[in-house]
Each structure stands twice: as C-alpha cells, then as structure tokens.
Amino acid sequence: MQQRTLGDRTVGAIGLGGMPMSIEGRPDEARSLATIHATVEAGVTLIDTADAYHLEAGETGHNERLIAKALRQLGSAAADVLVATKGGHLRPGDGTWTQDGDPAYLKRAAKASAAALGVEAIGLYQFHRPDPRVPYADSVGAIRDLLDEGVIRMAGISNATVAQIDEANAILGGRLVSVQNQFSPRFRSSQAELEHCGRLGIAFLPWSPLGGIANAPELAGRHAAFQRVADAHGVSVYQAVLAWELALSPTVVPIPGASRPESITDSVGAADVKLSEDEIAALSAA
C-alpha cells in the first residue's frame, strides 16, 4: 500500500477506525476479530481506537481490548501496526458522550489504555475532545507530561481548531504528530485544519471520512459527482471518496470505520486510485 508519514513512523495511507465494532449495532466478537485480521492482512498499519468506544457503563476500553486481542492472535504479522488511542471523552452508558479534560484524569486514562492494549507505552495517544470546563493548555499539558514520562510514544489531538493545533504544538514543544478531525464530502468544515496540518507536516486523520455510519450508504445519492468519478475508474464510491481525501494533502491518512472484513478491504483499494487534477478539483467543488 501507498505509505505516509506519521511522526517517526511510516503507515499505510488508509487506516482503520475501530469504533463501529464496539458501539451501538456492533457485531459479535468473532466478526470483529475477523475484520481486524483482514485489516492487517490488507496492509493497514494504523488502527485508531479510544477508551470511550464502548456501549455499556463499565465497558470502558472495550474497543482497545478487542484490538489488542486481535493483534495478539496475529502475532508477528501485526508487528508493524501502530495503534492510536484517545482519552478525554466518556460514555456514561445512557447513550450520551461527555468530556473530561482534567489533567489528573487524562493521566489515569492513558495508563488504563496502556493496560487495555497490553503495551508498556502507547504508540500514539490523542486528546479526544476539548472540555469547555478545563483550560485547553492544562489538558494538553497532561499529554505533554505523558510524553515526557514515556507513557506514550507520540502525541496527537482530536476535534481541534487551527488555533488549538498551534497551541498544542507549542505546549508539546513541536512534538504534535497528528490531528484527528471529522472530514468527508458531507462535512468539510475542517478543510482549514487539514490544510494547516499539510503546511506543518502534521498527519491529518479524517474521522468518519465516508460521512459516518448512518450516512455512508447514501453517499452516491447525496454526492453524485463522486459516483461519476467512481464509475469512470471502475471502483466503489467509497474508494473514490477516500482517493479524493488522499489527494488533498500528502499528510492525510483517512481512518474509515469498519465492522466487516469486506468494508475495510474495499477501503484499502482507494490507495491505488489515481485521480486527475480535473477530477480532484471537481470533487472539491462538488
């Protein structure tokens, strides 16, 4: 697969988002494990998760433990996989999402995530979402401390503005390696952050790059231009979308969610789709 740079690592241009395997509508464990196995076999070397990817209260770390189990089963075949996880978002079990950016909490959460993943140090740890009750600098300061202490190897942020990217990078002493924001044909308000990361050489990881679990099946109907390009290349509309995102910047690494082997196998094919400059411009304007 085409390779891209993330911090001091090289990863496949398409990653995997693990969330669908642990939240509402999740499949049974056997199918999830098969999906992760197929992911690695297809050449994916970045898997994204979070401690908040679970369903019931008391299940914190469900997705992390699931991914860890699948990678253990693969043994040396998974040696090159970088697992990125996140902290600062919570699910109390009633279907809602809350935030906790308290530095002490983030440090406890990171250590709990390391235990769930079965690692001494987390490959990439990302502050999941700003907490309006806590100064952003304080929350990112906790990520800096985790980096300095060796609890995490690389640091990132998620759901961030351009100003927060610059603030976080300054607090981290220029060691910010990734920004994970929502971006898709349907949701383009993070275009400025994507471009800013490109200028800084920071990896931009679009979450819900196909529009989200509920909206992905309607991609072709809502975004006809992507279907036309897909038809011209003989690929799925999902591959056309991911190929367009890859073409926007060499620092982009989409992380489409999947809960079936067939889904991630299709997504991986996007790395081989070469769009013309005219196609990229048309899709960007669509």
C-alpha positions in Angstrom: 0.0 0.0 0.0 1.0 3.6 -0.5 2.8 4.8 2.6 2.6 8.1 4.6 4.4 9.6 7.5 3.0 9.9 11.0 5.5 11.2 13.4 8.5 9.0 13.4 6.6 6.1 11.8 5.5 5.2 8.3 2.0 3.9 8.0 -0.3 2.7 5.2 -2.2 5.6 3.5 -5.6 4.1 4.7 -6.1 3.3 8.4 -8.9 1.6 10.3 -11.3 3.2 12.7 -12.4 0.7 15.3 -15.4 2.5 16.8 -18.2 0.6 14.9 -17.0 -2.7 16.4 -17.8 -1.5 20.0 -20.8 0.9 20.0 -24.4 0.6 19.1 -25.1 -2.0 16.4 -21.7 -3.7 17.0 -21.2 -7.2 15.6 -20.3 -10.2 17.6 -16.7 -10.6 18.6 -15.9 -13.2 16.0 -16.8 -10.9 13.1 -14.9 -8.0 14.7 -11.7 -10.1 15.1 -12.1 -11.2 11.5 -12.3 -7.6 10.5 -9.2 -6.6 12.3 -7.3 -9.7 10.9 -8.4 -8.7 7.4 -7.3 -5.1 8.0 -3.8 -6.2 8.8 -3.6 -8.7 6.0 -4.6 -5.9 3.6 -1.6 -3.9 4.6 -3.2 -1.4 7.0 -0.7 -0.4 9.7 -2.7 2.3 11.6 -5.6 1.3 13.7 -7.5 4.0 15.6 -9.4 3.4 18.8 -10.4 5.2 22.1 -11.2 4.2 25.6 -14.7 5.7 25.1 -15.5 3.2 22.2 -17.9 1.0 24.2 -21.6 0.7 24.8 -22.5 0.0 28.4 -21.2 1.7 31.6 -18.3 -0.3 33.0 -17.1 -1.3 29.5 -14.5 1.5 29.2 -11.7 0.2 26.9 -13.9 -2.4 25.1 -12.5 -1.5 21.7 -8.9 -1.3 22.9 -9.1 -4.8 24.4 -10.8 -6.1 21.3 -8.0 -4.7 19.1 -5.3 -6.0 21.4 -6.8 -9.5 21.3 -6.9 -9.5 17.5 -3.3 -8.3 17.2 -2.1 -10.9 19.8 -3.8 -13.6 17.6 -1.9 -12.3 14.6 1.5 -12.4 16.4 4.5 -11.2 14.4 2.2 -10.4 11.4 1.0 -7.4 13.4 4.4 -6.2 14.4 4.3 -3.1 12.2 0.8 -2.0 13.3 0.6 1.4 15.1 -2.4 1.5 17.5 -3.6 5.1 18.2 -6.0 5.6 21.1 -7.6 8.6 22.7 -8.7 9.9 26.1 -10.9 12.7 27.4 -14.2 11.6 26.0 -16.5 9.4 28.1 -19.7 7.4 27.7 -21.7 7.1 30.9 -23.8 4.3 29.4 -27.0 6.2 28.6 -26.1 6.8 25.0 -24.5 10.2 25.7 -21.0 11.4 25.2 -19.3 13.7 27.8 -15.9 15.3 28.2 -13.2 15.2 31.0 -10.1 17.2 30.2 -8.9 17.3 33.8 -5.1 16.6 33.6 -5.2 14.1 36.5 -8.0 12.2 34.8 -6.2 12.1 31.4 -3.1 10.7 33.0 -5.1 7.9 34.7 -7.0 7.3 31.5 -3.8 6.9 29.4 -2.3 4.4 31.9 -5.6 2.4 31.8 -5.5 2.5 28.0 -1.9 1.1 28.0 -3.1 -1.7 30.2 -6.1 -2.4 28.0 -3.9 -2.5 24.9 -1.3 -4.6 26.7 1.6 -2.3 26.0 4.3 -0.6 28.1 3.9 2.6 26.1 1.0 3.7 23.8 2.2 4.3 20.2 0.0 7.4 19.7 -2.2 9.0 22.3 -4.6 11.7 21.3 -6.6 14.2 23.4 -10.1 13.2 22.3 -12.2 16.4 22.6 -11.7 19.7 24.3 -13.5 20.1 27.7 -15.1 23.5 28.0 -14.7 23.4 31.8 -10.9 22.9 31.6 -8.3 25.3 30.0 -7.1 23.7 26.8 -3.5 24.3 27.8 -4.0 22.3 31.0 -5.4 19.3 29.2 -2.6 19.3 26.5 -0.1 19.8 29.3 -1.1 16.4 30.6 -0.4 14.9 27.2 3.0 16.6 27.3 3.7 15.1 30.7 2.7 11.6 29.5 5.1 12.0 26.5 7.9 13.2 28.8 7.3 10.3 31.2 7.3 7.7 28.4 3.7 6.6 29.0 3.1 7.5 25.3 5.5 7.5 22.4 3.7 10.1 20.2 1.1 12.7 20.9 -1.9 14.0 18.9 -5.2 15.9 19.4 -8.7 15.5 18.0 -11.6 17.8 17.2 -9.3 20.8 17.2 -9.3 24.2 15.6 -6.4 25.8 13.8 -5.6 27.9 16.9 -5.7 24.8 19.1 -3.4 23.0 16.7 -0.8 25.7 17.1 -1.4 26.0 20.9 -1.0 22.2 21.3 2.1 22.1 19.2 3.7 24.9 21.2 2.9 23.2 24.5 4.3 19.9 23.2 7.5 21.6 22.1 6.9 20.9 18.4 6.1 17.3 19.0 2.5 17.2 17.8 2.3 14.5 15.2 -1.4 14.1 14.4 -4.8 15.9 14.3 -7.9 13.8 14.1 -11.0 15.8 12.9 -14.2 14.9 11.1 -13.9 15.4 7.4 -15.9 14.0 4.5 -17.8 15.1 1.3 -20.7 15.9 3.7 -18.6 17.5 6.5 -16.0 19.9 5.1 -15.7 22.5 7.9 -12.2 21.0 8.9 -10.8 22.0 5.5 -8.7 24.8 7.1 -7.3 22.3 9.7 -6.5 19.8 7.0 -4.6 22.5 5.0 -2.8 23.8 8.2 -1.6 20.3 9.0 -0.3 20.0 5.5 1.8 23.1 5.9 3.2 22.0 9.2 3.8 18.4 8.1 1.4 17.0 10.8 -0.7 14.0 9.9 -4.4 14.8 9.5 -6.6 11.8 10.2 -10.2 12.3 9.0 -12.7 10.5 11.1 -16.0 9.5 9.5 -14.3 10.1 6.2 -17.2 8.5 4.4 -19.8 10.6 6.2 -20.5 8.4 9.2 -22.1 5.0 9.9 -25.6 6.3 9.2 -24.8 8.4 6.1 -22.2 6.3 4.2 -24.9 4.2 2.4 -26.3 7.4 1.0 -23.0 8.7 -0.4 -23.8 8.1 -4.1 -27.3 9.7 -3.8 -26.1 12.8 -2.0 -22.9 13.3 -3.8 -23.4 12.3 -7.5 -20.0 13.8 -8.6 -18.2 11.1 -6.5 -20.3 8.3 -8.1 -19.4 9.6 -11.6 -15.7 9.5 -10.8 -16.1 6.1 -9.2 -17.8 4.8 -12.3 -15.1 6.3 -14.5 -12.4 4.4 -12.6 -14.5 1.2 -12.1 -14.3 1.4 -8.3 -16.8 1.9 -5.4 -18.0 5.4 -4.5 -16.3 4.8 -1.1 -12.9 4.3 -2.8 -13.5 7.5 -4.9 -14.1 9.5 -1.7 -11.1 8.2 0.1 -8.9 8.7 -3.0 -10.0 12.3 -3.1 -9.2 12.8 0.5 -5.7 11.3 0.0 -5.2 13.7 -3.0 -5.9 16.8 -0.9 -2.6 16.5 1.1 0.3 14.1 1.5 -0.3 14.3 5.2 -3.9 12.9 5.1 -4.5 9.4 6.4 -8.2 8.6 6.4 -9.4 6.1 9.1 -12.7 4.7 7.8 -14.6 2.7 10.4 -15.5 -0.9 9.6 -17.2 -3.9 11.2 -16.9 -6.3 8.3 -13.8 -7.6 6.5 -15.3 -6.6 3.1 -15.6 -3.0 4.2 -12.0 -2.4 5.1 -10.8 -4.4 2.1 -12.8 -2.1 -0.2 -11.5 1.0 1.6 -7.8 -0.1 1.2 -8.3 -0.2 -2.6 -8.6 3.6 -2.5 -4.8 4.0 -2.1 -4.4 2.7 -5.7 -6.9 5.0 -7.3 -5.2 7.9 -9.1 -7.4 10.8 -9.7 -6.6 13.5 -12.3 -6.2 17.2 -11.3 -9.5 17.9 -13.0 -11.3 15.2 -11.0 -9.8 16.4 -7.7 -10.9 20.0 -8.5 -14.4 18.9 -9.5 -14.9 16.8 -6.3 -13.5 19.6 -4.1 -16.1 21.9 -5.7 -19.0 19.5 -5.6 
